[in-house]
Amino acid sequence: MPEESGIRQDLLDRIEGKRDGVNAYLHRVRPRRNRLTNISIIGSALAAVLTAGPALGGAPFSSGVQHILSLQDDSTVWRVLCLAALVTSVSATIATNLSKSQDISAEVIAAEACNAELEGLRTSLEFGMLPIREAVKLYQQYVAKVPFVEDTPAR
């Protein structure tokens, strides 16, 4: 029995080490995912707004903006709006594709699920509700879902 207690504690330490790694990963990656999502949403919305004015307002809109900005030529209004729409649209596209190409959202979801599974496993082990052999198998299954998370040393 004393040997099993040591193995149980070693597994608990590994679980906590992996959870520390998962939490560090989530702390680092969630803000990036949120930034890319916000850039995509805001950029798309701004591009739509910048093109909606001229499209819906036509010449009166262009003349109004020309007057407000004290521009000599109404073609400058169109150029500025088109350039701004282009920049915001390209920014939104880049942010969307970066997020998708790196599959950040899927990794965050997998890390959050793994963290919850490891928490449940830890609780089952602490209360002796799970044989160690089964707990080790479950631990291996859970951590295999997050190969992108670096391990932290066992406590």
BELQUIQUI-V489088 format. One record per backbone hydrogen bond with DSSP energy under -0.5 kcal/mol. NH is the residue of the N-H (numbers start at 1). CO is the residue of the C=O. If there is no record, write none. Layout:
<<NH:CO> <NH:CO>>
This chain:
<<5:1> <6:2> <7:3> <8:4> <9:5> <10:6> <11:7> <12:8> <13:9> <14:10> <15:11> <16:12> <17:13> <18:14> <19:15> <20:16> <21:17> <22:18> <23:19> <24:20> <25:21> <26:22> <27:23> <28:24> <29:25> <30:26> <32:28> <33:29> <34:30> <35:31> <36:32> <37:33> <38:34> <39:35> <40:36> <41:37> <42:38> <43:39> <44:40> <45:41> <46:42> <47:43> <48:44> <49:45> <50:46> <51:47> <52:48> <53:49> <54:50> <55:51> <56:52> <57:53> <58:54> <60:57> <61:57> <62:58> <63:59> <64:60> <65:61> <66:62> <67:63> <68:64> <69:65> <70:67> <71:66> <76:73> <77:73> <78:74> <79:75> <80:76> <81:77> <82:78> <83:79> <84:80> <85:81> <86:82> <87:83> <88:84> <89:85> <90:86> <91:87> <92:88> <93:89> <94:90> <95:91> <96:92> <97:93> <98:94> <99:95> <100:96> <101:97> <102:98> <103:99> <103:100> <104:99> <107:103> <108:104> <109:105> <110:106> <111:107> <112:108> <113:109> <114:110> <115:111> <116:112> <117:113> <118:114> <119:115> <120:116> <121:117> <122:118> <123:119> <124:120> <125:121> <126:122> <127:123> <128:125> <129:124> <130:124> <135:131> <136:132> <137:133> <138:134> <139:135> <140:136> <141:137> <142:138> <143:139> <144:140> <145:141> <145:142> <146:143> <147:144> <149:146> <150:148> <155:13>>
